[in-house]
Structure formats: C-alpha cells, structure tokens
Amino acid sequence: MEFGIEARGDGFSNTFIYQISNELLTSILPWRNSSADIILAGSNTGFLRKILVTSTKGKSYVKFDVSGDRNIPVANEMVLDTHSNLYLLSGNRVTKLSMTSCQLHKTCGECVTSHDPLGCGWCFDHCTTKTNCQHNIWHTDSCPPFVLGISPANGPLEGSTKLTIAGENFGSIINNATVSIGVASCLIKNINDTRITCLTSRVVVPVTTAVKVSVTDSTSKTYRIHGISEQVDILFEYS
C-alpha cells in the first residue's frame, strides 16, 4: 500500500510517497536533524518507524517494536524534546527513545543494512557509531557468527559425537565455515543460518573447552558474514 504524506514542521516541509504493507500509520512527526529529513511514524501494530525522506520517496531504516509484541497501536500524539528524545504512548505504556542513538537496531543484521544517517555500525554486541565504539572492531558491512548454545555438552574421547550448535549468522555453505573444539576439529555435516551439526574428532586426553565457529560467507545474506564466535561460557567436555 502506498501513502502520500505531506509533512510540515519546524524547518521541515516535504511531500513524499511511502510504501507499507499490512499496517496503518497512526501517528506522524517530522524531524530534521543535522544530516537528514526524517519522519517518525507510529503504526496500528505497535511499531515505530524512522523514515528517511529523499526527494519524493520515503525509505524506512528503523522498525522498532514499541508495544513489546503486544500488537497495540501507537497513539496519535508523539512528543520530541530538545535533546531529541521521543516520547510515545502504546496502550498504557509511555516509552522514551533517543533518536540520536543507533541502539534501536537490535541485531547486527539490522544495524549494518540500515544505512542509518547517524552512521551506525556493529560494535562487538551492539549497534553504535564509530566514535562511541569501545572495541577495536566496528563493522558497517558485515556481521560475525554468534554461538548461542550446543547440544550435547559432552562426548567420549573417541569422537563421532553428533554436536548441534545453535546461533545466528552461520551462513548456508559448508565450505565457508569451520568448527573446532579446542585444537580438535568438528566435521560439519549440515549448516543453515541458525544451526550447525558436526561430528567431533578423536582426542587423547579429557578436556573441557569452548566451541569455536569461524565463518566467511558473502553470498548467503544481504550482508557479508565474517568472523569468529568463541563463547567462554559455552563449553564441550571430552570425557
């Protein structure tokens, strides 16, 4: 569905077309920051969108669930204070959101594909600007894999345990990923973006160590997957 939106505000006057499916806009607030003309739009399903206005088109680059999966409409009046904090109402809940923060992008994929005018990138485990990143690695076009859990958590020294690894950003091509448990490899048998199954190798002595997943894949998703995940609290025990 296409909406023709005429937005007027302090220093802002624009008419543009915005496409949206299966939702209705319940509130609209124009905002001009130092880098772009933005429309803040609430919907009948409880989402806030930040829409970048370019020429006669509008492109949504943030979609944030204000209602917390309650599917409650955003009320028609939103307030933006002098510090660029937005206050909005969904049901009986008032939410305050910083419009100058990248952390409305909750996942790495959302962050690096948003093309947010703020200049957002992925910093270890959150979305932020480069100047606010306290880590050495800051991504704007790629995401690392991330291990969330394994099953089972132990197996015999002889190997051949079928290990299932749950997570995200694993890609879909076996040859683009490797799994290791300490110094021992784990032979990948199946892979998709959220799950890997592999067979453990034989080891000589008992050991408890982290499972490491390494991926370099530029074809499985709209962004490049590149990096290593080795969670110190997700361990496999050879016994």
N, C-alpha and C positions, 0 to 999 in steps of 0.2 A: 504494500500500500504506500502511496506517495502522499506526503503532506506538503502543502505550500505554506511556509512560515514567514510571517513578517515580524521581525523582532526590533524593538526600539528601546533604548535605554540611555544611560549617561554616556555620551560619546559613541553611541552604537546605533546604527540604522542599517538594516540589511533585510533583503528578501531572498529566500532560497528554497530549494526543494530537498526534502529529506525522506528517504525510504525506510519503512519499518514494517515488520510482519507480525501478525497475531497480537498486537498490543495497541493501546491508545495512549496518547500523551495527555497527562492530566495537569501538568504544570510546565511553564517555560520561563526561564530567566536569562536574559542576555548578560554576558560578562566580557569585557575587553581587558585582557592583561597585556603585559609588555610585548608579548610575542605573537599573539593571535586573537582573532574574534571567536568567542566560544558561546555556545548555547548550552545551558544546563536544563535538562528536561527530565521530569519525572513521569512514570507510566502507571497504568492501572494494574500492573502486575508487581509493583513494588520496586522497580529498578530506577536508578539514576543513570542517565547518560550524559557524557560530556561530548558535545558535537562540535567539531571544527568546521567553521564556515569558510569555504573557499569559493570565490566567485559566486555562482548561483547554486552551488551544491553544498550539502552538509554531510560530513562523514563522522560517524560515532567512533571514538577511540577509547572510551571508557564505558563499561557497563557494570554497575555496582549494585548488588542486591541489598537495598536499604531495609527491606522488611524482614530479612533473615529467613528466607524460604517460606514466608507466611502468605505470599501472594496478596498482600494488602496494598491498595493504591497509595501512591504518594499524593498528599494533599496539594491543593492548587496554589498555595502560597508558600514560596521559599524566600529565605532572607539571607543575604550575603553581607557580612560585616566588613569593616575597613581593613581587616587582616586577611581577607579572602577566605574566611571560614563560612561554609554554607550550613544553614540550619533548615531542616525539613522534617515534616511530620508524616508518619505512616502508621495508621491506626492510632494507638495511644502512646507511641514511641517517638520521641524527638531525637534526631541524630545530628551530630555535628561532624562535618567533614572538611578537611583542609583541601582547598582547590589548588594549592601550590605544592602538594605532596604527591609523589609517584606511588605511594603505598596503597592507592585504590586498585592498582594492578596486583592481584593476589598471587598469581603464578608467574613463573619465568616466561612461559609462552605468551601470556597476555602482555607482559612487560615489553618484551623485545619486538613484538609485532604491532604494538600500539601506535608507533610513530608519534608519541606524545610530544606536543610542543615544549613541554618542560625539559625535554632531553633526558628521558628515563632510560635506565639500563639495569641489568640484574647484578646485584652485589651479594655474592655468597648465598644468602637465603631470603633476600627481599629486594624489592624494586626501589631504586633511588637514583638521584643524579650522581654524576661522577664526582663532583666536589664533596658530596656527603657520604661517599663510599669509604668505609674504613678498612677495606681489604685490598689486596694487590690486584685482584681480578675483577673486572667490571665488563659485562657483556652487553652489547647492543644488537647483535645479530645471531646469537647462538645461546643455547642452554645446555647445562651439564645433565647427565643422568642423575637419578636420585633413588637410592635404595630405601624402601620403607619397612621391609621385613623379609624373613626367609623361613622356609619350612622343608624338612625338619631342621632342628638346630644342632643335630649331631649325627654321626655316622661312623662306621668302622674304618680302621686304618687301611683295609684292603681297597677302599674306594668303591666306586659304582653306586653310590647313593644318588638317587634322583632328587636334586635340590631345586626347589621352586623359589624364585626371587621376585618379590612384588615391589613395584615402584613406579617411576614415570620417566619419560624421555629415554627409553631403551632403543627406539627405532624399530625397524622390522626386518633388517637384513643381518643374518647370522655372521657373515664375514666382516661386518663393520663393528662388531662388539667382541669383547673378551671378558671372561670371568676368572678370577683367581681367589684362592683361599690361602692366605699367607703366600708361600712360594709355590704352592701346588695349583695347577690349572684345573678348571672345571669345564668340561667339553659341552658347549652349547648345543642342544638338540632342537629347541623351539624358542622363538622370540617374537614378541609384539611390543607395542609401546609401553605396556604396563606390567609385563610378565616375561620372565626368562626361566626355562627349565634346562638344567645341565647335569652332567654326570661327574661326580667327584673323582679325583685321581688317587692313586695309592700313595701313602706316606709311611715313613719308617717309625716315627715316634709320635706319641699322643701330643696334640697341640690344640689350643683354643685361640682362634684368630678371626680377624674381620674378613668379610667377603667384599672383594673389590670388583666393581663393574666399570669398564672403560668403553666408551663409545665415540666413534667419529662417523657421522652419518649426515649427508647433506641432501638426501633425496626423500626421506620418509615423511617429513613435515614441512610446513611453510617456513620454518627457521632451521638453521643448522644445529645438530646435536653434537656437542664436543666437550669432552671432559671425563673426569673420574669421580665415582662415588665410593667412598670407603667410610662407613659409619662405625665409629669406635664402640658403639653400644649394640651393634647387630653382629653377633659372633657365631661361628660354626665350630663345633667341638669334634675333633677326631679322637676316638676313644677305643 
